[in-house]
Structure formats: structure tokens, C-alpha cells
Amino acid sequence: RLESVELKSVFLIFIIGMVSEILGVNYGLIFGEYVYLDNLGAKILGVPVLIGVNWIILTFITGSLSSLIFKNKYLSVILGAIFMILLDLIMEPVAPLLGFWIFDLPIVPLQNYIGWFAIGILTQIIFQFKISEKETPLSEVLMRTSIYHVYREEATSVSFEFILFKENKIYYRDILKCGNAVSYTHLRAHET
């Protein structure tokens, strides 16, 4: 359960992400000259609301991973920001193909990665110093969800569906199935 300080921190990460993106899209600041296309939904001043949510998700994922590697919060902040840049390196080549965003230049400018590091440092500071629960074991998350209690004895696999759209039409669809992802016996051990 997120406490009041943690909820405010999540909202602050959202605001930092949105403001930095609005400055980028409208003035070319922080990330360079780029524009969001139409596949990410409703926009505020040219920036999809989903992008603000994305900043929260990426901050939590990279921050959780970095805090597993380093117990020192300052080192975790730096590593978390580096992980964010690595994720951006993966996203940038496919974003135009998926209709997410496109830069004015034929290649992504170095300014974008410097901007990601700077904003990543800010969001990682908030995450590392204001979010108390950095990680929750998957088994605990599953135990907290109401639907899992109905099906937990049969929970032997996990499936992920990937759907890629181009011009609002599905052009790639795949399902990744992971059999025996978690055993009931393992989960029962965590209940007691």
C-alpha cells in the first residue's frame, strides 16, 4: 500500500516527465527536436498522457533493479538513470515504426540521451529516497490479488501477448507462454 508521501512522489515523477516532454516537444529543450505521433492516445500540449505514466513505470522498474544491485541509494540513483538510458536506446529505433514519436533529425541526437540521464537522475532521486518498498516478490503480489486466490491451484504458467500496430492496424502479434512459471508449493511457503 502506497503511503501519502509515496503517492505524492509518484505524482511528482509524472509531472517531471510530462513537463520535460512538453518542453521538449514545444521548444526543443532537454531531448531535442521531436514530435509525438498519434498512436499513444490523448495529449496534453503535444505530449501523450501515457508518456507521463511511462516515466513512472520506467523509474520504478529501473530504480527497483538498481536498488537490488546497490544498497547505497546514491549509487542506485546513478545506476537507475543509466538503466533508463539503456531502455531509451532500445525504444528509440522502433518508436517511429510504431507511430509513437519521431525526431526532426535522421538520427536521435546526443542531447536526447543527456536529457534522459538528467531527468532520470531527478526521478531516481525521488524513487530511491521517497519510495520505501522498492521490490515486492512476485509471489506476494500474486497473493494480494483477488483473482489469484480463485485460480492459484491451477496457476502453472504465465502468458504475455505482444501486439504491434501500424497505422491503427495490427501488423504483428505474438504470444509468449512461460510454462511452470511459479509453483503452488513455492507460493504456499511465502504465505506462512
C-alpha positions as CSV (number, residue, x, y, z in Angstrom):
1,R,0.0,0.0,0.0
2,L,1.4,3.4,-1.0
3,E,1.5,6.0,1.7
4,S,0.7,9.7,1.2
5,V,4.4,10.6,0.7
6,E,4.8,7.8,-1.8
7,L,1.6,8.8,-3.8
8,K,2.9,12.4,-3.9
9,S,6.2,11.1,-5.2
10,V,4.6,9.1,-7.9
11,F,2.6,12.2,-9.0
12,L,5.8,14.2,-8.9
13,I,7.5,11.8,-11.2
14,F,4.5,12.0,-13.6
15,I,4.7,15.9,-13.5
16,I,8.5,15.9,-14.1
17,G,8.1,13.5,-17.0
18,M,5.3,15.5,-18.6
19,V,6.9,18.9,-18.1
20,S,10.2,17.8,-19.5
21,E,8.4,16.2,-22.5
22,I,6.3,19.3,-23.0
23,L,9.4,21.5,-23.0
24,G,11.0,19.0,-25.5
25,V,8.1,18.8,-27.9
26,N,7.3,22.5,-27.9
27,Y,10.7,24.2,-27.6
28,G,13.3,21.5,-28.4
29,L,14.6,21.7,-24.9
30,I,16.1,18.7,-22.9
31,F,15.6,15.9,-25.5
32,G,16.0,17.8,-28.8
33,E,13.5,18.5,-31.6
34,Y,10.8,15.8,-31.9
35,V,7.1,15.3,-32.1
36,Y,4.7,12.7,-30.8
37,L,2.6,10.9,-33.4
38,D,-0.9,9.6,-32.8
39,N,-0.6,6.0,-31.5
40,L,-0.1,6.9,-27.8
41,G,-3.5,8.4,-27.2
42,A,-4.7,11.7,-25.7
43,K,-2.2,14.5,-25.5
44,I,-1.6,17.5,-23.2
45,L,0.3,20.3,-25.1
46,G,1.5,17.8,-27.6
47,V,2.6,15.0,-25.2
48,P,0.5,11.9,-24.6
49,V,-0.6,11.4,-21.1
50,L,0.7,7.8,-21.4
51,I,4.2,9.2,-21.6
52,G,3.9,10.6,-18.1
53,V,2.7,7.2,-16.9
54,N,5.7,5.7,-18.8
55,W,8.1,7.8,-16.8
56,I,6.6,6.4,-13.6
57,I,6.8,2.8,-14.8
58,L,10.4,3.1,-16.1
59,T,11.5,4.9,-13.0
60,F,10.1,2.2,-10.8
61,I,11.5,-0.7,-12.9
62,T,15.0,0.7,-13.2
63,G,15.0,2.0,-9.7
64,S,14.0,-1.4,-8.3
65,L,16.6,-3.1,-10.3
66,S,19.4,-0.7,-9.3
67,S,18.4,-0.9,-5.6
68,L,18.9,-4.7,-5.8
69,I,22.4,-4.2,-7.1
70,F,23.4,-1.4,-4.8
71,K,22.2,-0.8,-1.3
72,N,23.7,2.7,-1.4
73,K,20.9,5.0,-2.5
74,Y,23.3,7.4,-4.3
75,L,24.8,4.6,-6.4
76,S,21.3,3.3,-7.1
77,V,20.2,6.7,-8.4
78,I,23.1,6.8,-10.9
79,L,22.7,3.2,-12.0
80,G,18.9,3.7,-12.3
81,A,19.4,6.7,-14.6
82,I,21.9,4.6,-16.7
83,F,19.3,1.8,-16.9
84,M,16.8,4.4,-18.1
85,I,19.2,5.5,-20.9
86,L,19.7,1.8,-21.9
87,L,15.9,1.4,-22.2
88,D,15.7,4.5,-24.3
89,L,18.4,3.2,-26.6
90,I,16.1,0.1,-27.1
91,M,12.9,2.2,-27.6
92,E,14.3,4.9,-30.0
93,P,14.8,2.8,-33.1
94,V,11.3,1.3,-33.0
95,A,9.3,4.3,-31.8
96,P,8.9,5.9,-35.3
97,L,8.0,2.5,-36.8
98,L,5.2,2.1,-34.2
99,G,3.9,5.6,-34.7
100,F,5.0,6.8,-31.2
101,W,7.4,9.7,-31.9
102,I,9.9,10.9,-34.4
103,F,12.9,13.3,-34.2
104,D,13.5,16.1,-36.7
105,L,17.0,14.7,-37.4
106,P,17.6,11.4,-39.2
107,I,19.3,10.1,-36.0
108,V,18.5,10.6,-32.4
109,P,20.6,13.5,-31.1
110,L,23.1,13.0,-28.2
111,Q,21.0,15.7,-26.4
112,N,18.2,13.2,-26.0
113,Y,20.4,10.8,-24.0
114,I,21.9,13.5,-21.9
115,G,18.3,14.7,-21.2
116,W,17.2,11.2,-20.3
117,F,20.1,10.9,-17.9
118,A,19.3,14.3,-16.3
119,I,15.6,13.7,-15.9
120,G,16.4,10.1,-14.9
121,I,18.6,11.4,-12.1
122,L,15.7,13.5,-10.8
123,T,13.1,10.8,-10.9
124,Q,15.6,8.2,-9.4
125,I,16.3,10.6,-6.5
126,I,12.6,10.7,-5.8
127,F,12.2,7.0,-6.2
128,Q,15.2,6.0,-4.1
129,F,14.6,8.4,-1.2
130,K,10.8,8.6,-1.1
131,I,9.5,5.2,-2.1
132,S,10.0,2.8,0.9
133,E,9.1,-0.5,-0.7
134,K,11.4,-1.0,-3.7
135,E,10.5,-4.5,-4.5
136,T,7.8,-7.0,-3.8
137,P,8.3,-10.6,-4.6
138,L,6.1,-11.9,-7.4
139,S,4.6,-14.5,-5.1
140,E,3.5,-11.7,-2.7
141,V,2.0,-9.7,-5.5
142,L,0.0,-12.7,-6.6
143,M,-1.2,-13.4,-3.1
144,R,-2.5,-9.8,-2.8
145,T,-4.6,-10.0,-6.0
146,S,-8.2,-11.3,-5.5
147,I,-8.4,-13.2,-8.8
148,Y,-5.3,-15.2,-8.0
149,H,-7.0,-16.8,-4.9
150,V,-9.6,-18.2,-7.2
151,Y,-7.1,-19.8,-9.6
152,R,-3.9,-20.2,-7.6
153,E,-4.1,-24.0,-7.5
154,E,-4.1,-24.1,-11.3
155,A,-1.5,-21.3,-11.8
156,T,1.2,-23.1,-13.6
157,S,2.0,-20.8,-16.5
158,V,2.1,-17.1,-17.5
159,S,1.4,-15.8,-20.9
160,F,2.4,-12.4,-22.5
161,E,0.7,-11.1,-25.6
162,F,2.5,-8.7,-27.8
163,I,0.5,-6.7,-30.3
164,L,2.2,-4.1,-32.6
165,F,0.1,-1.7,-34.5
166,K,1.0,0.4,-37.6
167,E,-1.5,2.9,-38.9
168,N,-4.1,1.6,-36.4
169,K,-3.9,-1.9,-37.8
170,I,-2.3,-5.0,-36.2
171,Y,0.8,-5.9,-38.2
172,Y,2.5,-8.2,-35.6
173,R,1.0,-10.4,-32.9
174,D,2.7,-13.0,-30.8
175,I,2.1,-14.8,-27.5
176,L,4.9,-15.8,-25.2
177,K,4.0,-18.6,-22.9
178,C,6.1,-19.5,-19.9
179,G,5.1,-22.9,-18.5
180,N,5.5,-23.7,-14.8
181,A,6.5,-20.1,-14.1
182,V,5.8,-20.5,-10.4
183,S,4.9,-23.5,-8.3
184,Y,2.0,-23.6,-5.9
185,T,4.3,-25.1,-3.2
186,H,6.7,-22.2,-3.5
187,L,3.8,-19.7,-3.1
188,R,2.4,-21.6,-0.1
189,A,5.9,-21.3,1.6
190,H,5.5,-17.5,1.4
191,E,2.0,-17.4,2.9
192,T,3.1,-18.6,6.3
